[in-house]
């Protein structure tokens, strides 16, 4: 059949009118709400991702101190191994023979040397102990002409025992113990009187050689309190010429009612292993020259 593409000649039939009947019809259930489907909006194309742009995933953290611990362990093992090897090598070696303890070439001759072959002793300038090894009393300053020997309360013959020397100090117990521990050897003493009331006393205290510097310590102990007025002279004193630590002092006069004034001078010094202590007492003032001259003479004899 050909399609109807022409208009018919007669009028068209009227539409059939149907009377609408009103019927009670329940309203239909509302349709479910469906979200509208929207198509994604196409944006600008993203740049291609390369492998270098991807961040590396952090790995497991490495424990600290492992390298240092390994190095320390290797060093300890190396030292221990080297020591063990060294001891092993030394133990395998033959022992080194020691020289003989007795050597006949070093023995003393059976007979003493003849008198003409005995070497001369060293001079005093090279061996100062030659002076003090002899009779210590001979090194005491000789009393001046016109002086009288003072009487000791005990027989001395120029020697003074340690207990008698300690009695000349206020703390005799302490002085006795201190000098005994310092290894005192001997004490030479001399006393004389001059004029009407002048008395002079000299003490030479010798110590044995050893670890203790007895003479120097004893001299310094006496010099330490001399600048104080309570027990000493109350002044610094003056140095004795030729002595490293020697000094001489003048005391203030002591005046007591009913008694003559007492003047005192003292000199303290040391040379080698001998300490000297000189005291002058008088009822009239003592000049510095008197005590200085006596101290210098005594020092020269040591």
WOMO-V902243 format. One record per backbone hydrogen bond with DSSP energy under -0.5 kcal/mol. CO is the residue of the C=O (numbers start at 1). NH is the residue of the N-H. If there is no record, write none. Layout:
<<CO;NH> <CO;NH>>
This chain:
<<3;5> <16;18> <17;19> <20;22> <21;23> <23;25> <24;26> <32;34> <33;35> <36;38> <40;42> <50;53> <51;54> <63;66> <65;69> <66;70> <67;71> <68;72> <69;73> <70;74> <71;75> <72;76> <73;77> <74;78> <75;79> <76;80> <77;81> <78;82> <79;83> <80;84> <81;85> <82;86> <83;87> <84;88> <85;89> <86;90> <87;91> <88;92> <89;93> <90;93> <95;97> <101;103> <102;104> <103;106> <104;107> <114;117> <114;118> <115;118> <123;126> <123;127> <127;130> <128;131> <128;132> <129;133> <131;134> <134;136> <135;138> <136;139> <137;140> <144;147> <148;193> <156;159> <158;189> <161;165> <162;166> <163;167> <165;168> <166;169> <170;172> <171;175> <172;176> <173;177> <174;178> <175;179> <176;180> <177;181> <178;182> <179;184> <180;183> <183;208> <186;206> <187;160> <188;204> <190;202> <191;150> <192;200> <193;148> <194;198> <198;194> <199;281> <200;192> <201;279> <202;190> <203;205> <203;277> <204;188> <204;206> <205;275> <206;185> <206;186> <212;214> <213;217> <214;218> <215;219> <216;220> <217;221> <218;222> <219;223> <220;224> <221;225> <223;226> <223;227> <225;228> <226;233> <226;234> <226;235> <228;232> <228;234> <238;248> <239;241> <240;243> <246;240> <247;268> <248;238> <249;266> <253;255> <254;256> <254;262> <256;259> <261;263> <262;254> <263;282> <264;251> <265;280> <266;249> <267;278> <268;247> <269;276> <271;274> <273;207> <274;271> <275;205> <276;269> <277;203> <278;267> <279;201> <280;265> <281;199> <282;263> <287;291> <288;292> <289;293> <290;294> <291;295> <292;296> <293;297> <294;298> <295;299> <296;300> <297;301> <298;302> <299;302>>
